[in-house]
Structures are given as C-alpha cells and as structure tokens.
Amino acid sequence: MFRKFYLMPRQYRLQSIPQENELINESTPAFKKISSVVEEKPLNQVEPVWKSHLYQMQLKAPKPKRIVCNTILENRPSIYGKEFHGAISREEAEKLVMKDEGCYLTRESERLPGTYALTFRFNNAPKNYRLYYDTDEKMHFVGEKQFETIHDLVADGLITLYVDTYAKDYIDQMAANVTQNLIGNEPDRARDENDNEGVKKPSFKASEVAKEHNFKTQTYYGPHWCDYCKNFMWGLKSQGVRCQDCSYDCHQQCSKAVPNQCSPDKKLVKRVFGVDLTTLIKAHNLKRPQVIDSCIREIEERGMEVEGLYRIPGYADDITYLQNCIDKDGTLPDITQNGVKDVNVLCGLLKLYLRMLPIPIITFDLYDKFIEAIKQENAFEQIKSLSSAIKELPPAHYETLKYLCRHLQRLSKYKDKNLMSSENLGIVFGPTLMRPPDHLALMAVGNIYFQKRIIQLLIEEQDVLFDN
C-alpha cells in the first residue's frame, strides 16, 4: 500500500543524499581550458561589451527529459506529475534515468518513507537529491530558488551543474577579479585622526554622495548580463541581484565589489516619507529633502513667537493629509498661511518626516559614539568628541542635521515668547534625531537625558560643531 504523503517543512534546504554529492567523476575528461579564451588578442580586434562565454555554456547544458511512469498510482502526490514512480529503490531509479543525459524522475524514499527524492542523470552519472515543497507559496524550492514545476527545477539544476563544472576556471577567475577590485575599492582608513581637525567639509553635491546599492535577489526572464563584470547571468531563477533604487544588475559575488555609486531613479523612489535620506536626496538631486526646507522656511516666516512650537501637536488629520499629498505627488502642496492655518501642523509634519526615516539623522552606527561624547568630563572634551562624531555622518545626514540645528538655534532666541529653549528643544528632538537601534531600545531608556543634552549642545554650539 502506498505510504502516507506529507510535505517537508520550509526551513529545510535541498540536501544531497549521502555519498552522492560529487558532481563529476575524476575520470571525466577536462573541458578545454578557459584560459585560452582570455589570451591576448590583436590590437585591431575589438573586445565585445558583453561577454557571451557563459551564455554559450548554458546553451550546451543538458535539457531535462522526464521519465514517465506508466503504472497507475492512486496515491500520487498532487504536486508531482507523471515523473513520479512511487516507492521504488534508488538502484531502480538510477537504472531508469541512465537512458540519456538530463533524464529525471521523482520517487518516494524507501529509506525515509514519507519523504521524496529526485533522481536524474548528469555527466553520465546518476544524482539523487531530497525534494522540498513550500505549502504556503505552492512552490518547489532549492535554497532561495523557487519553482512552479519539477521540470523547471531540474532544468535550472542541470544548467547550474553544467556551468559550475565546465566553466569552473572561468568563474574562479571572475571571483578573483571581484576580490581584487574589492580590495582596490577599499577606502584608505590609515589617516591620522587629527587630519580632519580644523578642516571644513567640502561643499555638498547630491550627485557626488557615495550611496550603497540596495541589492535584492532577482529572477530575470530572458538572457541577462552582469552590469559589473559583463558576463552572462546563468540559470533560470535567482540568477543575480538588482538594486531596488537604481536597477543595477549583477552577479551575487560581483555585488560585493560594486562601488557605492548608486544613483536612484526618481521613478523608483515613489514616496518621500519613510525613504532612506541618502536615497531621496540623490534621486531628486537635492541638498536636503524639500519637505524640511519648505517647512522650516514657512515656520520661520510666521511662527517663531508661537508658544510651544514643536511641543504642542498639530491637528493629526491635517498632518496625515499633507503627508499623503507629498507621497502621492512627490511635491509639497500649498503650506503657506492660505493652505495651512496652524503652524503647529507644519511642525508636526517636519517631526513626522524625521521620525519615519528608516535610518535616523544621527545614524544607528554612531549612536554609541554620540552618547560617549556627551559623557566626557568637561565641555571642551564634549564639543571635541561631538565634532569628531559629526564628521562621520553620511553627507546627506550631516547637511540635514546642520540645517535643522541652525533653525533650532534661531528659534531658541525667541524662548521668552515661544518658551522653547535649547533644553526644551533637546527634549523634543532627542528621541527623534538619535533613535537607538531596535534591539537596544529598552536599554536606551537610560540614555534619554544624554540624548537631550546632545541635541541641546548641537543647537547651542552649532556654529562651532559644524564646518569647523
């Protein structure tokens, strides 16, 4: 009687059945050395922009050929087709697939009843692998790759095995070039710490900001080449990675060496609130986000003497309305007194933008350094340490913090009327500008006082701390 069928949990990964993890026999004749492909060429021979060697290798890979089971199996799992042969032995399965390269079948394991295996022929030898299925996604999966059918899974596997086997030297050379370029792209960290003292930061240009790419695994439908090494991205699924901000495509291994020169496409950056600060200013080629500049300009125009500015909340519905307008159109609606009567709404909008930044103005990686700076024994050491920490901020964060602190210093000069001293402003902006990493949120409760003191000092000493 057919054994009970169940599906393997998602957390498992494709595993080679013991003693069958070798790709080729030692006796397999070596493929023509790839080094011959990279030999010197005459000067008059033009090197193609895109390298097709790996593409040609993929075309030569064996094609999957299903071994159909002619026996009627009443308990065949619904996720498998006619390639399923029931509970047959490994030896019997291997005999069936040895008819031709790429022949495959699926079966129930005799050693582990209730689990399923794939048997196929590659390089004149049978291979056996455990099969897994994601019941939520309704997909067969191998590592991070997911496939709708076993046929697609086998096709991708044959390509991967073929390229990894016969283009190994070529791929190793690709990896070596990536490593070499990665070392070459390393910034020189050996400068003396005092080199920055007394030196102004260079003028800011959004287009010159170094921004890391936001790579995610990508499946390409149709032939695709790596933007970095110019080689073909082989396979049928998850062949490489794509930057979500600028659409740069490359191999996973090449992504480690790609320079931090992401230039986001405005079409891909569809929102303003909740978007990484550096990504936003590069996409729109701005020095700072427009929402910050415009809100501050309008607040200083008509609200400097308003009591409780930034402390008294504006009407939440109005703030949400403005946020939705900005995210939808990418530009600010009318925020003059004709459009927004209550200046507290603009203060709330500005604070909301800062609060929604995925990486706060004072970045997560510098949080501890700012806290340690304010813990110094005297004011001189505090300012010196803060100045050092500020210089490590990414350019977009530095420019935004400087602009905001100068605004808050001007605001604090009206403290007799608006009751917002630098200390009160530190209380309001401390948790927003230097939000701790999520895993340190509870521990950071004890740092609330220090956060307030840091922002207070940034406001009071902004003319010393910035650009000096």
SULLIN-V962143 format. One record per residue. N is the residue number from 1. PHI is phi in radians with two decimals (* if undefined). OMEGA is omega in degrees with one decimal (999 if undefined). Layout:
n	phi	omega
N	PHI	OMEGA
N	PHI	OMEGA
This chain:
n	phi	omega
1	*	-177.5
2	-1.16	-175.2
3	-1.31	-176.9
4	-1.09	-177.4
5	-1.67	170.7
6	-2.50	-175.2
7	-1.78	-178.9
8	-1.30	179.2
9	-1.08	-176.7
10	-1.09	-171.6
11	-1.15	178.7
12	-1.30	178.1
13	-2.12	178.2
14	-1.03	-179.8
15	-2.23	175.7
16	-1.25	177.3
17	-1.14	-173.1
18	-0.81	175.2
19	1.23	178.9
20	-2.37	-176.1
21	-1.78	177.7
22	-1.48	-175.7
23	-1.39	-177.1
24	-2.45	175.5
25	-1.36	179.1
26	-1.08	-177.3
27	-1.39	-178.6
28	-1.08	179.8
29	-1.09	-177.3
30	-1.21	176.6
31	-1.26	179.5
32	-0.91	-175.3
33	-0.95	-178.9
34	-1.23	-178.3
35	-1.00	179.4
36	-1.18	180.0
37	-1.30	-174.3
38	-1.79	-179.7
39	-1.25	-177.5
40	-1.10	-179.4
41	-2.03	175.8
42	-1.02	-176.9
43	-1.08	-177.6
44	-1.45	179.0
45	-1.65	-175.1
46	-1.44	177.5
47	-1.34	179.6
48	-1.14	-179.8
49	-1.14	-179.0
50	-1.81	-176.5
51	-1.58	-170.9
52	-1.79	-174.2
53	-1.00	-178.3
54	-1.20	175.5
55	-1.13	177.7
56	-1.10	178.0
57	-1.11	179.6
58	-1.10	179.5
59	-1.11	-178.7
60	-1.46	-177.5
61	-1.10	178.1
62	-1.05	177.7
63	-1.67	-179.1
64	-1.19	178.3
65	-2.25	-176.2
66	-1.32	172.1
67	-1.60	-173.9
68	-1.38	174.6
69	-1.57	-178.2
70	-1.53	178.7
71	-1.44	177.9
72	-1.36	-179.9
73	-1.96	-176.2
74	-1.17	-175.8
75	-1.78	178.1
76	-1.09	177.2
77	-1.01	-176.1
78	-1.15	-177.4
79	-1.42	179.1
80	-1.97	179.6
81	-1.81	-175.2
82	-1.28	175.0
83	-1.35	-179.2
84	-1.46	-175.0
85	-1.97	178.0
86	1.34	-175.5
87	-1.55	176.5
88	-1.84	-177.9
89	-1.30	176.9
90	-1.07	-178.0
91	-1.05	179.8
92	-1.13	179.4
93	-1.10	-178.5
94	-1.15	176.7
95	-1.12	-177.6
96	-1.16	-175.2
97	-1.46	-176.4
98	-1.37	179.0
99	-1.12	-175.4
100	-2.83	177.0
101	-1.08	177.2
102	1.54	177.8
103	-1.15	-177.8
104	-2.56	172.8
105	-2.69	173.8
106	-2.06	-175.7
107	-2.70	171.0
108	-1.53	-178.7
109	-1.21	175.7
110	-1.33	-178.9
111	-1.30	-178.8
112	-2.20	-178.6
113	-0.95	-179.3
114	1.61	174.2
115	-1.96	-171.1
116	-2.27	-174.6
117	-2.34	175.3
118	-1.91	175.2
119	-2.12	177.5
120	-2.59	179.6
121	-1.83	173.1
122	-2.45	177.1
123	1.00	176.6
124	1.13	178.5
125	-2.50	178.6
126	-1.35	176.8
127	-2.20	179.9
128	-2.21	-179.3
129	-2.38	174.6
130	-1.22	179.5
131	-1.85	178.2
132	-2.32	-176.5
133	-2.48	177.6
134	-1.59	-176.0
135	-1.22	179.4
136	-1.30	-178.7
137	-1.46	-176.0
138	0.99	-178.2
139	-2.40	167.4
140	-1.32	-178.2
141	-2.43	175.4
142	-2.32	-175.3
143	1.03	178.0
144	-1.64	-179.2
145	-1.54	178.5
146	-2.14	-176.3
147	-2.36	178.7
148	-1.30	-177.2
149	-2.30	174.6
150	-1.12	179.5
151	-1.02	179.0
152	-1.14	179.3
153	-1.06	-179.6
154	-1.16	-180.0
155	-1.04	179.1
156	-1.15	179.6
157	-1.11	178.9
158	-1.12	177.5
159	-1.10	-178.1
160	-1.07	178.9
161	-1.08	-177.4
162	-1.15	-179.1
163	-1.16	179.9
164	-1.09	-178.3
165	-1.42	-171.0
166	-1.62	176.6
167	-2.03	-175.6
168	-1.03	-179.1
169	-1.06	-179.1
170	-1.13	-179.3
171	-1.18	177.1
172	-1.06	178.3
173	-1.16	174.7
174	-1.01	-178.6
175	-1.10	179.2
176	-1.12	178.2
177	-1.13	178.1
178	-1.09	179.9
179	-1.08	-179.8
180	-1.10	179.0
181	-1.18	179.2
182	-1.09	178.2
183	-1.15	-179.8
184	-1.15	-179.2
185	-1.53	-179.2
186	-1.12	175.9
187	-1.21	179.3
188	-1.36	-177.8
189	-1.67	-171.3
190	-1.47	-179.9
191	-1.19	178.3
192	-1.21	-177.2
193	-1.06	-177.1
194	-1.46	-178.0
195	-1.04	-175.3
196	-1.46	-173.5
197	-1.21	177.4
198	1.33	-179.1
199	-1.94	179.4
200	-1.26	174.0
201	-1.20	179.3
202	-1.09	179.7
203	-1.03	-170.9
204	-1.59	171.7
205	-2.32	-177.1
206	-1.03	-176.6
207	-1.19	-177.4
208	-1.74	-179.6
209	-1.23	175.6
210	-1.38	-179.8
211	-2.18	177.7
212	-1.21	175.3
213	-1.30	179.4
214	-1.85	-172.3
215	-1.41	171.9
216	-2.43	-179.5
217	-0.99	-174.5
218	-2.33	171.3
219	-1.79	-178.8
220	-1.89	179.5
221	-1.74	-172.7
222	1.81	-177.7
223	-1.01	-179.6
224	-2.53	-177.4
225	-2.02	-179.3
226	-1.30	179.2
227	-1.18	-176.1
228	-1.59	-175.9
229	-1.67	177.7
230	1.24	178.0
231	-1.58	179.5
232	-1.13	178.1
233	-1.74	-169.8
234	-1.40	-179.4
235	1.82	-179.8
236	-1.92	-179.4
237	-2.40	175.0
238	0.86	-175.7
239	-1.29	-177.6
240	-2.87	179.5
241	-2.25	178.4
242	-2.25	174.5
243	-1.27	-177.6
244	-1.28	-177.1
245	-1.78	-176.5
246	-2.28	177.2
247	1.19	174.9
248	-1.23	-177.4
249	-1.96	177.5
250	-2.83	173.0
251	-1.13	177.0
252	-0.99	-177.5
253	-1.21	178.8
254	-1.26	-177.3
255	-1.05	-179.4
256	-1.25	-176.4
257	-1.88	-179.1
258	-1.14	179.6
259	-1.07	179.2
260	-1.36	-177.6
261	-2.21	179.7
262	-1.18	176.0
263	-2.05	-173.9
264	-1.00	175.6
265	-1.53	-179.1
266	-1.00	179.8
267	-1.16	-178.3
268	-1.55	178.3
269	-1.70	-168.6
270	-1.57	-178.7
271	-2.11	174.3
272	-2.04	179.7
273	-1.33	178.3
274	1.45	178.7
275	-1.74	177.4
276	-0.89	-173.3
277	-1.05	-179.2
278	-1.11	178.0
279	-1.05	-176.5
280	-1.15	-175.6
281	-1.23	176.5
282	-1.27	-179.8
283	-1.11	-176.6
284	-1.81	178.4
285	0.92	-179.2
286	-2.07	175.5
287	-1.38	177.7
288	-2.51	176.3
289	-1.06	-178.7
290	-1.05	-178.2
291	-1.09	178.9
292	-1.26	-179.2
293	-1.03	-175.2
294	-1.19	179.5
295	-1.11	-179.1
296	-1.11	179.5
297	-1.05	-178.6
298	-1.26	178.3
299	-1.11	-179.5
300	-1.24	179.7
301	-1.23	-172.4
302	-2.47	-174.0
303	-2.28	-172.7
304	-1.13	-178.2
305	-1.81	-179.6
306	-1.29	-177.0
307	-1.15	175.7
308	1.29	179.7
309	-1.00	-176.3
310	1.31	178.5
311	-1.71	178.6
312	-1.42	-175.7
313	-1.25	172.8
314	-1.47	-178.4
315	-1.15	-172.0
316	-1.04	-178.4
317	-1.12	178.8
318	-1.17	178.5
319	-1.10	179.9
320	-1.10	178.9
321	-1.07	179.7
322	-1.12	178.4
323	-1.03	-179.0
324	-1.12	178.3
325	-1.11	-178.7
326	-1.16	-179.1
327	-1.17	-177.9
328	-1.34	-173.5
329	-1.76	-179.0
330	1.42	178.5
331	-2.28	-179.1
332	-1.38	170.5
333	-1.31	178.6
334	-1.20	178.9
335	-1.96	173.5
336	-1.22	-178.6
337	-1.08	177.1
338	-1.19	-177.4
339	-1.63	-178.4
340	-2.29	-176.6
341	-1.22	-172.8
342	-1.60	-179.3
343	-1.15	178.0
344	-1.14	175.8
345	-1.14	178.3
346	-1.18	176.1
347	-1.09	178.8
348	-1.14	178.9
349	-1.13	178.9
350	-1.10	179.4
351	-1.14	178.7
352	-1.11	178.5
353	-1.03	-179.1
354	-1.12	-177.6
355	-1.21	-176.3
356	-1.54	177.6
357	-1.07	179.3
358	-1.10	172.3
359	-2.06	-174.9
360	-1.10	-179.0
361	-0.96	170.9
362	-1.55	-166.1
363	-1.14	-178.0
364	-0.95	-174.2
365	-1.22	179.3
366	-1.82	-177.2
367	-0.95	-177.6
368	-1.10	-178.6
369	-1.15	176.8
370	-1.17	179.3
371	-1.09	179.7
372	-1.13	-179.5
373	-1.10	-177.1
374	-1.30	179.1
375	-1.50	178.0
376	-1.09	-169.0
377	-1.20	-176.3
378	-2.27	-174.2
379	-1.08	-179.0
380	-1.07	179.9
381	-1.17	177.9
382	-1.09	-178.9
383	-1.14	179.6
384	-1.09	-179.2
385	-1.21	177.6
386	-1.12	179.0
387	-1.06	178.1
388	-1.12	-179.4
389	-1.17	-178.6
390	-1.06	-178.6
391	-1.12	-179.6
392	-1.54	178.7
393	-1.14	172.7
394	-1.01	-175.3
395	-0.89	-179.0
396	-1.12	179.3
397	-1.22	178.8
398	-1.05	-177.8
399	-1.09	-179.0
400	-1.18	179.2
401	-1.12	179.3
402	-1.08	-178.8
403	-1.11	-179.4
404	-1.17	-178.4
405	-1.16	176.9
406	-1.17	175.1
407	-1.09	-178.2
408	-1.18	176.3
409	-1.17	176.9
410	-1.10	179.5
411	-1.12	-177.0
412	-1.16	178.2
413	-1.22	177.2
414	-1.78	-173.3
415	-1.08	178.8
416	-1.14	-179.5
417	-1.82	-177.6
418	-1.60	177.4
419	1.07	179.7
420	-1.97	175.8
421	-1.30	178.0
422	-1.08	177.8
423	-1.17	178.9
424	-1.12	177.2
425	-1.17	176.0
426	-1.12	177.7
427	-1.12	-177.2
428	-1.24	-171.2
429	-1.65	-178.8
430	-0.93	-177.9
431	-1.16	-177.7
432	-1.49	-175.5
433	-1.37	179.3
434	-2.29	177.4
435	-1.17	-180.0
436	-1.30	173.4
437	-1.00	-174.8
438	-0.96	-175.7
439	-1.28	178.2
440	-1.93	-173.2
441	-1.01	-178.4
442	-1.19	-180.0
443	-1.16	-175.0
444	-1.36	178.3
445	-0.98	179.5
446	-1.24	-178.9
447	-1.73	-177.2
448	-1.00	179.2
449	-1.08	-178.5
450	-1.19	176.4
451	-1.06	178.8
452	-1.07	-178.5
453	-1.15	179.6
454	-1.10	-179.2
455	-1.12	177.7
456	-1.03	-179.3
457	-1.23	176.7
458	-1.07	179.3
459	-1.27	-175.0
460	-1.20	-174.8
461	-1.99	-174.9
462	-1.07	-179.7
463	-1.22	178.1
464	-1.60	-172.2
465	-1.34	-176.3
466	-1.80	177.0
467	1.22	179.1
468	-2.21	999
